[in-house]
Structure formats: C-alpha cells, structure tokens
Amino acid sequence: MRDSDIPAIRTLELFREMSDESFAELVRGAYVQNFPPNMELIVEGDPCDFLHIVVDGSVELFANWNERETAMTILREGATFILAAAIRDAPNLMSARTLERSRIIMVPAEDVRAVFQKDHDFARAIVQELAYCYRGVIKGVKGLKLRTSIERLANYLLKLQKKMGGGDKFELPIEKRRLASILGMTPENLSRAIKALRPYGLIIDGQNIEITKPDDLKKLAKPTPLIDDPRS
C-alpha cells in the first residue's frame, strides 16, 4: 500500500485512536486495488481473509438462499466490511460486489485480530463499530416488520432527500430493482408503492425524484429516530 493511501483509512473512526505502532503493524500487509464494476469481492460462506475498506466507488452486500438473491445494503466511501467475520475468524455471511469502478483497501483479517488483542483503543473502536452495526440491523428489522411497503419506501425517500441536501428534486443513486430488494419488496410491489405515493406529492421519472408535498409524505411515513436515525 502506497503512503498516499494511508490517510484514507487513518482518519476513519475505526483507526483514528489506535497507536501509530499498532496502525503500522495493521497496514503492513494491506494493499489497495482498483476493481471494475460488477466484480465479486467476497463470497457468502467463504472464510473471511480480509477486512475491506471502500476508498472510492460503491459496493453492494447481498445474500443468496434457495436460488433467491437479495440486496442487503449499499456501501460507499469510508465504509468497512466484513468486520464481524474478520474478528471472529468466521465465514462471510454475505457476498459483496462492486457497483461501479471502486478502489478498495484490504487488510488481512489475521492482522486485524492480532492488533485487536493488544491495542485497547483499537479494540474499543471495533466494539463501537460493531454496536453501531448491530443497532442498524435492529432498526432495519423493525422497519421490515412494523411498516408496510409504502411506509418503507416513504421513509427511505425522506432519508435520501435529507442526505442529498434537502431539496425537492434529487436523484435515486441505485437501480430500482436494487432499491426494491433492500426494502424487502419485489420490483412489481415497488412500482405499486410509487403509484400509491403520488397523492402524497411523490413524482418519480426514471432516476429523478421530486417531492412536492413533504409534509403530507412525512405524515404518512411517521419517521422515528428509533428506526430512521442512523447516528443513534
């Protein structure tokens, strides 16, 4: 890994507080690689050999069962995966592939475990990261179990609107079929949900989104920090 690549991960919360000696040991065997779109990075069920860090681009985590596939989440710059498997020396629970040309840093999982054992600041950061991910999973399950497909879509779009700057018009960053999978819907159900939200001011044309009645959409969605706030 080149020296110019180091700042991309040294400033991440996971590595920020660890000692310089531990960080040097951690990245000694790491390397950076550019991947084309649709490149499979890890396979569900395989041993976890590396902790992956997205420097540029985007990565989809997905899973398969009984000839079915579902998208779990989309990761972008600064995100890490598969931390829990790396720490536990366990098989990957998900597969991962690039959605666009992406630059990925790969840190040997064996080195992650070794430094975890002796650097207390790094260990604390890992616990915080895993706790954050656990709470994210719980929120996702609550959304799937407690909300209708229309409510899930409405809340997703409200969060996306805020992330994109809060304007009435913004762009959907992923394909609709992937959005449907992430929200636990079929593409047909997503199309019906989009139509159902038209009276609440939702206009979708291709990847372009416009929300003309944000208050009406919020009344329907009923967002709550206990499901929708990614920071808590």
N, C-alpha and C positions, 0 to 999 in steps of 0.2 A: 504494500500500500504506500502510495506516494505521500510525502509530507503535506502536500496541498490538500489531501483528502482528510487529514486528521481533524481539522476544525469542524468538519461536517458532523462528526459524532461527539467530539469532546464537549461541545456546548449543549448536547442533549441532556435532559434531566437525569436520565439513567446513568450517565457517566460524569456528570458535572462535578460531583463532590468527592469522587474517589481520588486517591493519591496519584501523583504523577508516575511513581514507580509501578503501581498496580495497572494504571492505564497503559503504560508502555508494554507491560507483560501481556495485557489483554489483546493489544492490536499487533503484537509482534508477528503472529501467524495469520493475521487478517489480510484480505485482499479485496480489491474493487473490480467490478466487471460491468460492462455495458451489455444489456440484453435487448434484443429486438422485441416487437410486440408479439403476444401470444406464445411466449416462451415459458414452459413449465419449470418452476424453480425448485419446488419440493413436491413430494407425492405423499398423499394420505397413507398412513400405515408404515412408511419407511422410517428408519432411525433418524433422529434429529442430529445432523452433523454440524450445523452452523446456526448461529443467531444472525438473522438478516436485518439490515437497516436500509430503508429506502432513502436514497440521496436525491434522486430526481425521478420523475415519472409516476406511475401508479401501478399497484399490484392488487389483484383480486384473490381473496381467500375463498375457497369453495370446497364442497364435500360431495361425496357420491355414496349411494346405497341402492342396491337392487335395481341397477340400471337407471337410477334417477340422479340428477345433479341439482345442487342449489348453491347460489352465491351467499356467502356469509357476510362479507364486508369488503369495502374498497379501502386500501391504504395508500397514503400519499407521502410527500416529503417529510422526513423526520420520524416516520413510524417504524417500529421494530416488530418482527415476528420471527420465530415461534419461541418466545421466551420461556414459557412454562415447560415445554418439551425439552428445551436446552438445559434447564436447571434440573429437571427430574431424570434426564437421560432416558426419555420415553419416546415412543413413536409419535410421528406427526398426526394430529387429529384432523388436519385439513391439508389440502393441496394449495399451491399458490402458482399464479401465472401473471406475467406482465400484460397490461392492457395497452401499453404504448412503449416506445423506446424508454428504457429505465436504467438508471445507474444504481447498483446495489452493492453495499458493503457486507461482506460475510466474515463473521468472527467465529472461529472454531468453538463449538459448544463445550468441548473439553476444557478450553482455556477459561470460558465463562464460569464453569463450575469451580475451577481451581481458584480463581480470583474471588469468587463469591465466598469461599470458605475462610479467606484471611483478610479481606478488606471490608470492614464494618460499614463504611459509608456506601460502598457499592451494594452490599447486602441490603441495607435499609432502602436504597433506591429501587432495588429489584422488588422488595416487598411492597413498596408503594405502587410500583407499576402493575404488579400482579393484582393488587387490591383494586386499583382503578379498572383493570380489565374485567375483573370479577363483577364489579358493580355494573359495568357496561353490559355484561351478559345478562344480569338480572333485569336491568331496565329493558333490554331487548325482548326477553321472555315475557315480561309484564305487558309490553306493547302488543305482542302477538296474541296473548291470551285474553287480554282485557278489552281490546279495541277491535272494532270492525275494520274491514279492509279500507273503507272510505276514510275512517278516522286515522288509520295508519298513514295513508297517503297524504292527508291534510297536514298532519303533524310533520311528516318528512319534508313537505314543501315549505312549511313555515320555517323550519330549521335551516333548510337550504337557502331560503330567501335572506335570512339573517346572516348566514355565512358569506353570501355573495354581496353583502353591503347594505341590504335592506331596501333596495329599490323595487318598484313594482314589476319591472321586467328583468329577467335573468335567464341563464341558460342551464339546462339539465346537463350535468357533466358526464353522465353514463347513459348507455343504451337503455331503452325502456324495458327490454326483456331482463336485463340485469337488475333494474330497479324493482321489477315485479318479483323477482326471486328473493332479493334482500328483504322485501316487505312481506314475504310469505304468500305471494299471490301468483296466479297464472297470468300470462300476457292478456288473456281474454278478460279476466277479472279486473286487471289494471285498466283496460280500455273502458269497462263499465264504470269503474270508480271515477275515472276522469270525467266521463259524461255526467255522473251524479253530482260532481262538484261544480259544474258550470253555473248553477243558480247562486253559488256562493262566491262568484267572481273569479273562477279559475279558467284561464284560456291557455291551451297548450297547442302549439303549432310546430310539429316536428320536435326539435330540442328546445325551442323557445317557449318560455313560460311567462305569463302575465297574471298578476293577482290584482283585480280591480276592486275587490271588496274585502280587504284584510280583516276588518272587524267581524264580518259575517263568517269568514273562514275560521277565525280564532274561536268564535262561539261554538262552531261545530266541533273543532278539533279538541278544545279544552286542554291545552298543553299544561303539563305539570313538571316541576323540577325533579320529582321522584321518578320520572320516566325520561324526560326530554333534556335535562340539563347535563351536558357531557362533562362538566367541570366538577360535579359533586360526587 
